[in-house]
Amino acid sequence: MRALIRVTAWERKSLWRRGLAALVRVGILVAFLVILSELLGPPIGIFITTRMEAKRVPAVKIPTQALSDYSVSDAPGTALSYFGYEFEVPWKTSFTEKKAGKSLVHLKFQSGQDVLFIVPQNQGGLLTEIVQDQSLRMCDLELVFGDLTNRSAYDQYEVLLNTTPQSIRAFGPRADAVRGATLLTIKAIAVGPGLETGVFSFAFPGKHGFQIGDPQKANRVDFEVFDYAGHHIEILCGTTDGKGRFSQSELNRIISSLHATPASAHVADPQN
């Protein structure tokens, strides 16, 4: 399982880390109730499950939309390097860092910004991790996910984030309906609090991914970044002490500047 660290109140570990404990307690129950309804009950069970989930977490109704603002801040910045990757933050101020193992570092800047930089140890994608992590005991969900676990980590996130109550056809093919209801449950539990303000797909040279949260509406924005070699990076950005929010151009500076160092560009395992 990925390394975890508790550092600030806004941190919930990572986009796909932060809900795994709850996923064990709640997700297993809901997912297997869905499976049970698939085996023994009518499609109305799936219909009710998805509507209940949408009522409990209204943000699951939000699909991905394309990022429209690609402006990049040109403010004086600070270059940082961790775990074989480099990136820039568009401010110059002192900061503290806390590392957890070889894949997670929390940066707390004196000017009020918090950045959590994570290289997931399991690079196969969230759904693959859920199935493969023995501590979760959810290997049976591989039958529900079908070929999704064989697809790229980017594709898995794309399918998950675009799953909404409206996209699930409870009275359509049963396997598709069960998979959709299960994905909706995972989306409700595992995606960060910024989801309610929007989720955006983006593409910068050499990388693409998803931004969860609108910086104009939220103090926290999370990123799932994938380069075209298949490497996956998570970056959580937040502010503390009421010192304001990030601008989109500041966030774009961080993501657009992210790249693997030449010596590690071919390495997918962050522990190497």
HUZI-V907718 format. One record per helix or strand of 3 or more residues. SS is the DSSP state (@ for helix, = for strand). FROM is the first residue (numbers start at 0). LEN is the number of residues. If there is no record, write none. Layout:
BEGIN
{{SS & FROM & LEN} {SS & FROM & LEN}}
END
This chain:
BEGIN
{{@ & 19 & 21} {@ & 42 & 14} {@ & 57 & 4} {= & 63 & 3} {= & 77 & 5} {= & 84 & 5} {= & 94 & 6} {= & 103 & 6} {= & 112 & 6} {@ & 125 & 7} {@ & 133 & 3} {@ & 140 & 10} {@ & 152 & 9} {@ & 164 & 3} {@ & 173 & 17} {@ & 192 & 5} {= & 198 & 6} {= & 206 & 6} {= & 219 & 8} {= & 231 & 8} {@ & 247 & 10}}
END
